[in-house]
Amino acid sequence: MDKLYLEATYQTPEITLDSNSNTFKIEGHSLPEDVVEFYTPILNWLDQYIQNPLANTEFTFKLSYYNSASSKILLDIVNKLNAIHKAGQKVKILWHYAEDDEDMQQAGEELEEWVDVPFEYISF
């Protein structure tokens, strides 16, 4: 499967989806003008990945901020990871947040309530 890499901008996060190196990461700010346009390639890539996932998937979220439009997409991503988990593969979400950012920690906890995938919280 081809790697998907999008460089970070002020409004969009860095995206790395690479099953060959087992690297799955969204990092930075997520407040794109058109959230659907920005995230459609990511969702499409994950749809393909779900068809033949690795035995163990660790997906890293390291967001410093995201807007409400992005929150729906993040839930969509987590739900896709949950589908892999329900199919019997190992999946873990690594949720990074700044040590003093209780809102971002809570955002991860709220996403975790929607799925069966284990979350690991990592403060920095």
C-alpha positions, -999 to 999 in steps of 0.1 A, spaced: 0 0 0 13 34 -9 24 58 18 3 89 24 22 119 37 9 155 40 32 182 53 19 203 82 7 239 77 -5 264 102 -40 251 97 -35 215 89 -16 187 107 12 166 94 -2 133 83 19 101 79 1 69 70 26 42 61 19 5 66 53 -4 53 71 13 82 41 8 106 38 46 111 4 61 115 4 97 128 -16 129 129 3 158 145 -1 195 148 -31 219 144 -63 208 127 -84 237 115 -86 233 77 -109 256 58 -126 226 42 -123 197 66 -140 173 43 -117 181 14 -86 179 36 -95 146 54 -111 127 25 -77 112 13 -69 101 49 -103 85 53 -100 68 18 -65 55 27 -78 41 60 -107 24 41 -81 6 20 -59 -2 50 -89 -18 68 -90 -44 40 -56 -57 49 -43 -42 81 -11 -51 99 -14 -75 129 -6 -46 152 -15 -10 145 -5 19 168 -20 51 157 -5 83 171 -25 115 176 -4 145 187 -27 174 182 -21 207 199 -55 220 187 -84 210 166 -117 227 157 -152 213 160 -154 204 123 -122 183 128 -136 165 159 -162 147 137 -135 135 113 -113 124 143 -142 103 155 -145 88 120 -108 79 120 -112 63 155 -142 44 143 -122 30 114 -95 19 138 -122 3 159 -134 -17 129 -99 -32 126 -99 -40 163 -133 -57 161 -120 -78 132 -95 -93 156 -63 -72 150 -44 -54 177 -50 -17 176 -38 9 201 -42 47 200 -14 68 214 -29 101 225 -3 127 231 -11 160 249 8 188 265 11 182 302 -9 213 311 -36 208 284 -64 192 303 -88 199 274 -68 179 250 -65 150 274 -102 151 280 -108 152 242 -90 119 240 -109 104 268 -142 114 251 -132 97 219 -122 66 238 -157 64 252 -170 57 217 -148 27 208 -133 -5 222 -98 4 211 -74 9 240 -59 44 244 -26 52 259 -22 88 272 12 104 269 19 138 283 48 159 271 
